[in-house]
């Protein structure tokens, strides 16, 4: 049965200090000693947000403005974090699943024809992508790079530069352009496509640098300087008469 004093306490409004004191007393109870960490973080975050909303709605003009700004910043931060995670996931999945190429295997000629068609429609981003795929497939067909599934543009440029060192800088630039339009959100342009097309045309005419042939063990790689072998610089020529010493002529 409620007493008059109890009823009076129930009807009395609770201010912020009293509410904080009661919350602290509640949290000191044994039931909260083993509260999971996730629940603690969730509860404190919700309490913090609740305090912000209280300040925004009833904390005066200055306090309301500050609280509103903080709430907006928190919301924007959450949106940016989610967008960044989604973008990173999409890029990771694209690299793992497809790399440079899509699901359907196409020849270099098919990729090249697709890029020309896309360029005619002004779809420069897709045209740039298909042109680099044409370069990659052409290098694979000529056995200048290995047909590695899931290869990235940077990996292609690094491997192709071994056989075609004169194109190393241009290949690296082409790989960056592909990454920019594919993953970086950079729109493709006619200029980038034309540079990529020119590189494709010149790579098709290029010949790889011959690799050094390994020399078997025990085989000499040349005649040492000053050796008297026949035919070597500084030695006698096979079949030629002996030369007299000190310039004297005739037989002894």
C-alpha positions as CSV (number, residue, x, y, z in Angstrom):
1,X,0.0,0.0,0.0
2,X,1.4,3.4,-1.1
3,X,2.0,5.9,1.6
4,X,1.5,9.6,1.1
5,X,5.3,10.1,1.0
6,X,5.6,7.4,-1.6
7,X,2.9,8.9,-3.8
8,X,4.6,12.3,-3.4
9,X,7.9,10.8,-4.6
10,X,6.2,9.2,-7.6
11,X,4.6,12.4,-8.7
12,X,7.7,14.5,-8.3
13,X,9.6,15.1,-11.6
14,X,13.1,13.7,-11.8
15,X,15.8,16.1,-13.0
16,X,18.9,15.1,-15.0
17,X,21.2,14.8,-12.0
18,X,18.7,12.6,-10.1
19,X,18.2,10.4,-13.2
20,X,22.0,10.0,-13.6
21,X,22.3,9.1,-9.9
22,X,19.6,6.5,-10.2
23,X,21.2,5.0,-13.4
24,X,24.5,4.7,-11.6
25,X,22.9,3.0,-8.7
26,X,21.2,0.6,-11.1
27,X,24.4,-0.2,-12.8
28,X,26.1,-1.0,-9.5
29,X,23.7,-3.9,-9.0
30,X,25.3,-7.4,-9.2
31,X,23.2,-8.2,-12.3
32,X,25.3,-5.8,-14.4
33,X,28.7,-7.1,-13.3
34,X,28.8,-9.7,-16.1
35,X,27.2,-7.6,-18.8
36,X,28.8,-8.5,-22.2
37,X,31.1,-5.9,-23.7
38,X,28.9,-5.5,-26.8
39,X,25.9,-4.8,-24.6
40,X,27.9,-2.2,-22.7
41,X,29.1,-0.5,-25.8
42,X,25.6,-0.5,-27.3
43,X,24.0,0.9,-24.1
44,X,26.6,3.6,-23.7
45,X,26.3,4.7,-27.3
46,X,22.5,4.8,-27.1
47,X,22.8,6.8,-23.9
48,X,25.2,9.2,-25.6
49,X,22.8,9.6,-28.5
50,X,19.9,10.1,-26.2
51,X,21.7,12.8,-24.3
52,X,22.5,14.5,-27.6
53,X,18.8,14.4,-28.7
54,X,17.8,15.8,-25.3
55,X,20.3,18.6,-25.7
56,X,19.1,19.3,-29.2
57,X,15.4,19.5,-28.2
58,X,15.7,21.2,-24.8
59,X,19.2,22.3,-24.1
60,X,18.8,25.9,-25.2
61,X,19.8,27.6,-28.4
62,X,23.6,27.1,-28.2
63,X,23.4,23.6,-26.8
64,X,20.8,22.6,-29.4
65,X,22.9,23.8,-32.3
66,X,26.0,22.0,-31.0
67,X,24.1,18.8,-30.4
68,X,22.5,18.9,-33.8
69,X,25.9,19.4,-35.5
70,X,27.3,16.4,-33.6
71,X,24.3,14.3,-34.6
72,X,24.7,15.2,-38.3
73,X,28.4,14.5,-38.2
74,X,27.9,11.1,-36.6
75,X,25.3,10.2,-39.3
76,X,27.6,11.4,-42.1
77,X,30.5,9.4,-40.5
78,X,28.4,6.2,-40.5
79,X,27.3,6.8,-44.1
80,X,30.9,7.3,-45.2
81,X,32.1,4.2,-43.3
82,X,29.4,2.0,-44.8
83,X,30.1,3.3,-48.4
84,X,33.8,2.8,-48.0
85,X,33.3,-0.8,-46.8
86,X,30.9,-1.6,-49.6
87,X,33.3,-0.1,-52.2
88,X,36.2,-2.1,-50.8
89,X,34.2,-5.3,-50.9
90,X,33.1,-4.7,-54.5
91,X,36.7,-4.1,-55.6
92,X,38.0,-7.1,-53.7
93,X,35.3,-9.3,-55.3
94,X,36.1,-8.0,-58.7
95,X,39.8,-8.6,-58.3
96,X,39.3,-12.1,-57.0
97,X,36.4,-13.2,-59.4
98,X,37.5,-11.6,-62.6
99,X,40.8,-9.7,-62.5
100,X,41.3,-8.1,-65.9
101,X,38.8,-10.3,-67.8
102,X,35.1,-11.1,-67.4
103,X,33.6,-14.5,-67.1
104,X,33.5,-15.3,-70.8
105,X,36.9,-16.0,-72.4
106,X,37.5,-13.8,-75.5
107,X,40.3,-13.5,-77.9
108,X,42.5,-10.4,-78.3
109,X,40.7,-9.7,-81.6
110,X,37.3,-9.9,-79.9
111,X,38.3,-7.6,-77.1
112,X,39.8,-5.2,-79.6
113,X,36.7,-5.2,-81.7
114,X,34.6,-4.6,-78.6
115,X,36.7,-1.6,-77.7
116,X,36.3,-0.1,-81.1
117,X,32.5,-0.5,-81.0
118,X,32.3,1.1,-77.5
119,X,34.5,4.0,-78.5
120,X,32.2,4.6,-81.5
121,X,29.4,5.0,-79.0
122,X,31.4,7.3,-76.8
123,X,31.5,4.8,-73.9
124,X,35.1,5.6,-73.1
125,X,35.4,3.9,-69.8
126,X,34.3,0.5,-71.2
127,X,36.4,1.1,-74.4
128,X,39.5,1.6,-72.2
129,X,38.8,-1.5,-70.3
130,X,38.3,-3.6,-73.4
131,X,41.5,-2.2,-75.0
132,X,43.7,-3.2,-72.1
133,X,42.0,-6.6,-72.1
134,X,43.0,-6.8,-75.7
135,X,46.6,-6.0,-74.9
136,X,46.6,-8.6,-72.1
137,X,45.1,-11.3,-74.2
138,X,47.4,-10.6,-77.2
139,X,50.5,-10.9,-74.9
140,X,49.1,-14.2,-73.6
141,X,48.5,-15.5,-77.2
142,X,52.1,-14.6,-78.1
143,X,53.4,-16.3,-74.9
144,X,55.0,-13.1,-73.6
145,X,53.0,-13.5,-70.4
146,X,51.5,-16.5,-68.7
147,X,47.8,-17.1,-68.9
148,X,47.2,-16.5,-65.2
149,X,43.5,-16.4,-64.0
150,X,42.6,-13.4,-62.0
151,X,45.6,-11.3,-63.1
152,X,45.4,-7.6,-62.2
153,X,46.5,-4.8,-64.5
154,X,49.6,-4.1,-62.4
155,X,50.6,-7.7,-62.5
156,X,50.2,-7.7,-66.3
157,X,52.4,-4.6,-66.7
158,X,55.1,-5.9,-64.4
159,X,55.3,-9.3,-66.2
160,X,55.1,-7.9,-69.7
161,X,57.9,-5.4,-68.9
162,X,60.3,-8.4,-68.6
163,X,60.0,-9.3,-72.2
164,X,59.3,-5.8,-73.5
165,X,61.4,-3.5,-71.2
166,X,61.1,-0.6,-73.6
167,X,57.3,-0.5,-72.9
168,X,57.6,-0.7,-69.1
169,X,56.6,2.9,-68.4
170,X,53.7,2.9,-70.9
171,X,52.4,-0.5,-69.6
172,X,52.4,0.8,-66.0
173,X,50.6,4.0,-67.1
174,X,48.0,1.8,-69.0
175,X,47.5,-0.3,-65.8
176,X,46.9,2.8,-63.7
177,X,44.4,4.1,-66.3
178,X,42.5,0.8,-66.2
179,X,42.4,0.8,-62.4
180,X,41.3,4.5,-62.3
181,X,38.3,3.9,-64.6
182,X,37.4,0.5,-63.2
183,X,37.8,1.0,-59.5
184,X,38.6,4.6,-58.9
185,X,35.5,6.2,-60.3
186,X,37.5,8.2,-62.8
187,X,35.5,8.7,-66.1
188,X,37.2,7.5,-69.2
189,X,38.1,10.0,-72.0
190,X,38.9,9.9,-75.7
191,X,42.5,10.9,-75.0
192,X,43.2,8.0,-72.6
193,X,41.5,5.6,-75.1
194,X,43.6,6.8,-78.0
195,X,46.8,6.4,-75.9
196,X,45.8,2.9,-75.0
197,X,45.0,2.1,-78.6
198,X,48.4,3.4,-79.8
199,X,50.1,1.3,-77.2
200,X,48.1,-1.8,-78.3
201,X,49.1,-1.2,-82.0
202,X,52.8,-0.8,-81.2
203,X,52.9,-3.8,-78.8
204,X,51.5,-6.0,-81.6
205,X,54.5,-5.0,-83.8
206,X,57.1,-5.3,-80.9
207,X,59.5,-8.1,-80.6
208,X,60.5,-9.4,-77.2
209,X,64.1,-9.0,-75.9
210,X,65.8,-12.4,-76.2
211,X,66.6,-14.0,-72.9
212,X,70.3,-14.9,-72.2
213,X,71.0,-18.6,-72.9
214,X,72.4,-20.3,-69.8
215,X,75.9,-21.7,-70.3
216,X,76.5,-25.4,-69.3
217,X,78.9,-25.9,-66.4
218,X,82.5,-26.4,-67.5
219,X,82.1,-24.7,-70.9
220,X,84.3,-21.6,-71.5
221,X,82.4,-18.5,-72.5
222,X,85.3,-16.9,-74.3
223,X,89.1,-16.5,-74.7
224,X,90.9,-14.6,-72.0
225,X,92.6,-11.5,-73.0
226,X,96.3,-12.1,-73.9
227,X,95.8,-15.8,-74.4
228,X,97.9,-17.3,-77.3
229,X,95.1,-19.3,-78.9
230,X,95.0,-19.5,-82.6
231,X,92.9,-16.7,-84.1
232,X,92.7,-14.8,-80.8
233,X,93.7,-11.1,-80.8
234,X,97.4,-10.8,-80.0
235,X,98.2,-14.5,-80.9
236,X,99.7,-16.1,-84.0
237,X,97.3,-16.9,-86.9
238,X,97.0,-20.6,-87.6
239,X,99.1,-21.6,-90.7
240,X,101.1,-18.3,-90.8
241,X,105.0,-18.5,-90.7
242,X,106.8,-17.7,-87.4
243,X,107.6,-14.0,-87.1
244,X,111.3,-13.2,-86.5
245,X,112.3,-11.5,-83.3
246,X,113.4,-7.9,-83.2
247,X,112.3,-7.4,-86.8
248,X,115.2,-9.6,-88.3
249,X,114.3,-11.3,-91.5
250,X,115.4,-14.6,-93.1
251,X,116.0,-18.0,-91.6
252,X,118.5,-18.6,-88.8
